[in-house]
Amino acid sequence: MLSWPEDFSTCTLDEVLGWLAENRAWNKEIRVKTTTLVNRRLSKSISQDDYLATRKLVHEESMECRRRANIIEAQIARHTVGPFREG
């Protein structure tokens, strides 16, 4: 998993967009892992138990990646829409 800032309050839009690019790359890696895992199981090069254990880990990574994507989307909205709001 990627290192991750806990506080985005000081991040610029460019920094947030950088996090977006990194998260998308990580998502692509996760998809490749999933495909490789399924192919290994179909070819019976790993046991069902190993498949299930690894699949659980990959699923957890996928969920974390999605959580981070939601946070990034909210930060992009805050940077792009926030300045135009009337308060």
FIMI-659504 format. One record per atom (N, C-alpha, C): residue in three letters; x, y, z. Coordinates in pm, 1 decimal, always signed. Layout:
[rec 'ALA',[X,Y,Z]] ...
This chain:
[rec 'MET',[+83.2,-117.6,+0.0]] [rec 'MET',[+0.0,+0.0,+0.0]] [rec 'MET',[+88.2,+124.7,+0.0]] [rec 'LEU',[+36.2,+227.1,-55.2]] [rec 'LEU',[+108.3,+352.9,-62.0]] [rec 'LEU',[+112.2,+423.4,+72.0]] [rec 'SER',[+217.4,+505.5,+91.5]] [rec 'SER',[+214.3,+592.1,+208.4]] [rec 'SER',[+100.0,+690.6,+187.1]] [rec 'TRP',[+45.1,+740.4,+295.4]] [rec 'TRP',[-78.2,+817.5,+282.2]] [rec 'TRP',[-80.4,+929.2,+384.5]] [rec 'PRO',[-107.1,+1053.1,+341.0]] [rec 'PRO',[-115.6,+1161.3,+438.8]] [rec 'PRO',[-245.5,+1149.7,+518.6]] [rec 'GLU',[-236.7,+1173.4,+645.5]] [rec 'GLU',[-356.9,+1168.8,+729.2]] [rec 'GLU',[-432.8,+1301.0,+724.5]] [rec 'ASP',[-363.6,+1407.8,+688.1]] [rec 'ASP',[-424.3,+1540.1,+688.0]] [rec 'ASP',[-402.8,+1605.5,+551.1]] [rec 'PHE',[-511.0,+1629.8,+480.6]] [rec 'PHE',[-503.3,+1692.8,+349.0]] [rec 'PHE',[-522.3,+1844.3,+355.5]] [rec 'SER',[-539.1,+1898.2,+472.8]] [rec 'SER',[-574.6,+2040.3,+485.2]] [rec 'SER',[-468.1,+2133.7,+428.1]] [rec 'THR',[-343.4,+2089.6,+424.7]] [rec 'THR',[-236.9,+2175.4,+372.5]] [rec 'THR',[-197.5,+2139.9,+229.7]] [rec 'CYS',[-262.8,+2040.8,+171.4]] [rec 'CYS',[-228.1,+1997.5,+35.6]] [rec 'CYS',[-287.4,+2091.2,-68.8]] [rec 'THR',[-208.8,+2116.9,-170.5]] [rec 'THR',[-257.7,+2195.3,-283.4]] [rec 'THR',[-334.2,+2102.8,-377.4]] [rec 'LEU',[-404.8,+2163.3,-472.7]] [rec 'LEU',[-476.4,+2083.0,-571.6]] [rec 'LEU',[-378.5,+1995.7,-649.8]] [rec 'ASP',[-262.9,+2050.7,-684.8]] [rec 'ASP',[-163.2,+1971.1,-758.2]] [rec 'ASP',[-117.1,+1850.1,-677.3]] [rec 'GLU',[-100.3,+1867.2,-546.8]] [rec 'GLU',[-61.4,+1754.5,-461.9]] [rec 'GLU',[-172.5,+1650.1,-456.4]] [rec 'VAL',[-294.8,+1695.2,-445.3]] [rec 'VAL',[-408.5,+1602.5,-442.7]] [rec 'VAL',[-417.2,+1527.4,-575.5]] [rec 'LEU',[-394.6,+1596.7,-685.4]] [rec 'LEU',[-396.2,+1530.1,-816.2]] [rec 'LEU',[-282.8,+1428.3,-827.0]] [rec 'GLY',[-170.5,+1457.5,-763.2]] [rec 'GLY',[-61.1,+1360.5,-758.3]] [rec 'GLY',[-102.1,+1234.6,-683.1]] [rec 'TRP',[-173.2,+1252.8,-570.4]] [rec 'TRP',[-225.2,+1138.8,-495.5]] [rec 'TRP',[-325.2,+1060.0,-578.9]] [rec 'LEU',[-404.1,+1131.6,-658.2]] [rec 'LEU',[-499.8,+1065.0,-746.7]] [rec 'LEU',[-427.3,+975.2,-846.2]] [rec 'ALA',[-322.4,+1027.5,-906.8]] [rec 'ALA',[-245.4,+948.0,-1003.4]] [rec 'ALA',[-183.0,+825.6,-936.7]] [rec 'GLU',[-128.0,+843.2,-816.3]] [rec 'GLU',[-69.0,+730.5,-745.8]] [rec 'GLU',[-173.6,+626.6,-707.7]] [rec 'ASN',[-289.8,+672.9,-664.9]] [rec 'ASN',[-395.8,+579.8,-627.5]] [rec 'ASN',[-446.0,+502.8,-749.6]] [rec 'ARG',[-455.2,+569.9,-862.4]] [rec 'ARG',[-497.0,+500.0,-985.4]] [rec 'ARG',[-394.9,+394.2,-1025.8]] [rec 'ALA',[-266.3,+426.1,-1011.1]] [rec 'ALA',[-161.8,+327.9,-1042.5]] [rec 'ALA',[-171.1,+208.9,-948.0]] [rec 'TRP',[-196.6,+236.6,-820.4]] [rec 'TRP',[-212.0,+129.1,-723.3]] [rec 'TRP',[-332.9,+42.8,-758.3]] [rec 'ASN',[-442.6,+106.2,-800.2]] [rec 'ASN',[-562.4,+32.1,-839.5]] [rec 'ASN',[-531.0,-60.8,-957.5]] [rec 'LYS',[-451.0,-13.8,-1049.6]] [rec 'LYS',[-412.7,-96.1,-1164.2]] [rec 'LYS',[-330.9,-216.5,-1116.8]] [rec 'GLU',[-238.5,-194.8,-1022.2]] [rec 'GLU',[-159.7,-305.1,-967.0]] [rec 'GLU',[-250.1,-408.2,-899.9]] [rec 'ILE',[-348.9,-360.7,-828.3]] [rec 'ILE',[-441.7,-451.6,-760.5]] [rec 'ILE',[-518.7,-534.6,-862.6]] [rec 'ARG',[-562.4,-471.6,-971.4]] [rec 'ARG',[-634.3,-545.9,-1075.2]] [rec 'ARG',[-545.0,-652.5,-1138.5]] [rec 'VAL',[-418.5,-619.8,-1160.0]] [rec 'VAL',[-323.9,-717.4,-1216.0]] [rec 'VAL',[-305.5,-833.1,-1117.7]] [rec 'LYS',[-291.4,-800.9,-988.4]] [rec 'LYS',[-278.6,-905.3,-885.6]] [rec 'LYS',[-399.2,-998.1,-888.3]] [rec 'THR',[-517.6,-939.5,-899.0]] [rec 'THR',[-640.5,-1018.9,-898.9]] [rec 'THR',[-643.4,-1111.9,-1018.9]] [rec 'THR',[-610.8,-1059.5,-1135.1]] [rec 'THR',[-609.6,-1141.1,-1257.2]] [rec 'THR',[-507.4,-1253.5,-1246.6]] [rec 'THR',[-389.1,-1220.9,-1198.1]] [rec 'THR',[-284.3,-1321.7,-1182.7]] [rec 'THR',[-327.4,-1428.9,-1084.1]] [rec 'LEU',[-388.2,-1386.6,-974.2]] [rec 'LEU',[-434.3,-1481.1,-872.8]] [rec 'LEU',[-539.0,-1576.1,-930.1]] [rec 'VAL',[-635.0,-1522.5,-1000.9]] [rec 'VAL',[-740.2,-1605.8,-1060.8]] [rec 'VAL',[-678.5,-1703.5,-1161.7]] [rec 'ASN',[-587.9,-1653.8,-1243.8]] [rec 'ASN',[-524.3,-1741.7,-1342.5]] [rec 'ASN',[-443.4,-1852.9,-1276.1]] [rec 'ARG',[-375.4,-1820.2,-1166.6]] [rec 'ARG',[-299.6,-1921.9,-1094.2]] [rec 'ARG',[-393.0,-2027.3,-1035.5]] [rec 'ARG',[-507.0,-1985.3,-987.6]] [rec 'ARG',[-602.4,-2081.7,-932.0]] [rec 'ARG',[-663.2,-2167.1,-1042.3]] [rec 'LEU',[-696.7,-2104.7,-1154.0]] [rec 'LEU',[-754.1,-2180.9,-1265.5]] [rec 'LEU',[-656.1,-2284.9,-1319.6]] [rec 'SER',[-528.0,-2251.6,-1316.3]] [rec 'SER',[-427.3,-2346.5,-1364.4]] [rec 'SER',[-386.7,-2445.0,-1254.8]] [rec 'LYS',[-451.0,-2431.3,-1139.5]] [rec 'LYS',[-428.7,-2518.4,-1023.4]] [rec 'LYS',[-284.4,-2513.8,-973.4]] [rec 'SER',[-220.4,-2397.4,-990.8]] [rec 'SER',[-84.1,-2383.4,-939.1]] [rec 'SER',[-82.7,-2336.3,-794.2]] [rec 'ILE',[-201.5,-2303.7,-738.2]] [rec 'ILE',[-214.6,-2275.5,-595.6]] [rec 'ILE',[-338.7,-2346.4,-543.7]] [rec 'SER',[-335.9,-2375.8,-415.6]] [rec 'SER',[-449.3,-2446.4,-354.7]] [rec 'SER',[-566.2,-2350.4,-333.0]] [rec 'GLN',[-681.5,-2408.6,-309.1]] [rec 'GLN',[-800.4,-2329.1,-280.2]] [rec 'GLN',[-778.8,-2244.6,-154.6]] [rec 'ASP',[-715.8,-2303.4,-53.1]] [rec 'ASP',[-690.7,-2230.1,+71.1]] [rec 'ASP',[-597.5,-2111.1,+48.3]] [rec 'ASP',[-490.0,-2133.1,-29.0]] [rec 'ASP',[-398.4,-2023.2,-60.1]] [rec 'ASP',[-468.5,-1915.8,-142.2]] [rec 'TYR',[-550.3,-1960.3,-235.1]] [rec 'TYR',[-625.9,-1865.7,-317.3]] [rec 'TYR',[-716.2,-1779.1,-229.5]] [rec 'LEU',[-791.1,-1842.7,-140.4]] [rec 'LEU',[-884.6,-1768.8,-55.8]] [rec 'LEU',[-811.9,-1671.8,+37.6]] [rec 'ALA',[-700.3,-1714.1,+94.0]] [rec 'ALA',[-624.2,-1626.9,+184.1]] [rec 'ALA',[-569.0,-1506.2,+108.8]] [rec 'THR',[-513.0,-1531.2,-7.7]] [rec 'THR',[-455.7,-1421.7,-86.4]] [rec 'THR',[-565.7,-1332.6,-140.6]] [rec 'ARG',[-675.2,-1391.1,-181.1]] [rec 'ARG',[-788.0,-1313.3,-233.0]] [rec 'ARG',[-841.7,-1218.6,-125.7]] [rec 'LYS',[-843.6,-1264.9,-2.5]] [rec 'LYS',[-889.7,-1179.6,+106.9]] [rec 'LYS',[-797.9,-1058.4,+121.8]] [rec 'LEU',[-667.4,-1079.6,+115.5]] [rec 'LEU',[-572.0,-969.1,+126.5]] [rec 'LEU',[-586.7,-870.5,+10.3]] [rec 'VAL',[-602.1,-923.7,-109.3]] [rec 'VAL',[-618.1,-837.5,-226.6]] [rec 'VAL',[-749.9,-759.8,-215.8]] [rec 'HIS',[-852.7,-823.3,-165.6]] [rec 'HIS',[-981.7,-755.3,-146.8]] [rec 'HIS',[-968.1,-640.2,-47.0]] [rec 'GLU',[-894.5,-663.2,+61.3]] [rec 'GLU',[-872.8,-558.0,+160.4]] [rec 'GLU',[-796.4,-440.4,+98.5]] [rec 'GLU',[-696.2,-469.5,+16.1]] [rec 'GLU',[-623.9,-362.9,-54.3]] [rec 'GLU',[-717.6,-286.1,-146.1]] [rec 'SER',[-802.2,-359.7,-214.4]] [rec 'SER',[-896.7,-297.5,-306.2]] [rec 'SER',[-993.0,-204.0,-232.6]] [rec 'MET',[-1040.9,-247.0,-118.6]] [rec 'MET',[-1132.2,-164.1,-40.2]] [rec 'MET',[-1061.0,-37.8,+10.6]] [rec 'GLU',[-936.1,-52.2,+53.0]] [rec 'GLU',[-859.8,+63.5,+98.7]] [rec 'GLU',[-833.7,+159.9,-17.0]] [rec 'CYS',[-804.5,+105.8,-132.1]] [rec 'CYS',[-783.4,+189.1,-250.5]] [rec 'CYS',[-909.3,+268.3,-283.2]] [rec 'ARG',[-1023.9,+203.4,-274.9]] [rec 'ARG',[-1150.8,+271.4,-302.5]] [rec 'ARG',[-1180.0,+379.0,-197.4]] [rec 'ARG',[-1150.7,+348.0,-71.4]] [rec 'ARG',[-1169.5,+445.7,+35.6]] [rec 'ARG',[-1085.1,+569.7,+8.7]] [rec 'ARG',[-960.3,+546.1,-30.3]] [rec 'ARG',[-870.8,+657.5,-60.0]] [rec 'ARG',[-919.7,+736.6,-181.4]] [rec 'ALA',[-971.7,+666.8,-280.6]] [rec 'ALA',[-1025.0,+735.4,-399.0]] [rec 'ALA',[-1139.5,+828.2,-359.6]] [rec 'ASN',[-1225.2,+782.8,-269.8]] [rec 'ASN',[-1335.8,+867.2,-223.3]] [rec 'ASN',[-1284.7,+991.3,-151.9]] [rec 'ILE',[-1181.5,+974.5,-69.6]] [rec 'ILE',[-1123.0,+1088.6,+1.0]] [rec 'ILE',[-1061.8,+1186.1,-99.2]] [rec 'ILE',[-990.3,+1133.2,-196.4]] [rec 'ILE',[-927.1,+1218.4,-298.4]] [rec 'ILE',[-1032.7,+1294.1,-377.1]] [rec 'GLU',[-1140.0,+1226.0,-415.1]] [rec 'GLU',[-1248.1,+1293.5,-488.4]] [rec 'GLU',[-1307.3,+1407.7,-407.0]] [rec 'ALA',[-1323.9,+1385.7,-277.4]] [rec 'ALA',[-1376.7,+1491.1,-190.0]] [rec 'ALA',[-1278.3,+1607.8,-181.7]] [rec 'GLN',[-1150.2,+1578.1,-177.8]] [rec 'GLN',[-1049.9,+1684.0,-172.1]] [rec 'GLN',[-1045.6,+1764.1,-302.4]] [rec 'ILE',[-1060.6,+1695.8,-414.5]] [rec 'ILE',[-1064.3,+1765.5,-543.2]] [rec 'ILE',[-1185.6,+1857.0,-547.3]] [rec 'ALA',[-1299.2,+1807.8,-501.6]] [rec 'ALA',[-1420.0,+1890.7,-498.1]] [rec 'ALA',[-1399.1,+2011.2,-406.3]] [rec 'ARG',[-1335.5,+1990.2,-292.3]] [rec 'ARG',[-1309.7,+2099.4,-198.8]] [rec 'ARG',[-1221.4,+2206.1,-263.7]] [rec 'HIS',[-1122.7,+2163.4,-340.8]] [rec 'HIS',[-1031.4,+2257.5,-404.7]] [rec 'HIS',[-1095.4,+2328.8,-525.1]] [rec 'THR',[-1179.8,+2256.5,-598.4]] [rec 'THR',[-1232.0,+2314.8,-721.5]] [rec 'THR',[-1365.8,+2386.9,-701.3]] [rec 'VAL',[-1447.9,+2338.1,-611.7]] [rec 'VAL',[-1578.4,+2398.5,-589.0]] [rec 'VAL',[-1575.7,+2492.1,-469.5]] [rec 'GLY',[-1496.7,+2458.2,-369.6]] [rec 'GLY',[-1490.9,+2533.5,-245.9]] [rec 'GLY',[-1475.2,+2685.4,-262.3]] [rec 'PRO',[-1381.0,+2732.8,-344.2]] [rec 'PRO',[-1360.7,+2876.4,-354.3]] [rec 'PRO',[-1479.8,+2951.8,-414.8]] [rec 'PHE',[-1570.0,+2881.0,-483.2]] [rec 'PHE',[-1680.7,+2947.5,-551.0]] [rec 'PHE',[-1809.2,+2947.9,-468.9]] [rec 'ARG',[-1804.5,+2885.0,-352.6]] [rec 'ARG',[-1924.0,+2881.3,-268.3]] [rec 'ARG',[-1944.8,+3014.7,-200.8]] [rec 'GLU',[-2070.7,+3049.2,-184.7]] [rec 'GLU',[-2102.8,+3169.8,-107.6]] [rec 'GLU',[-2129.8,+3124.9,+34.2]] [rec 'GLY',[-2078.5,+3201.0,+129.9]] [rec 'GLY',[-2091.1,+3154.0,+265.5]] [rec 'GLY',[-2172.2,+3237.0,+349.5]] 
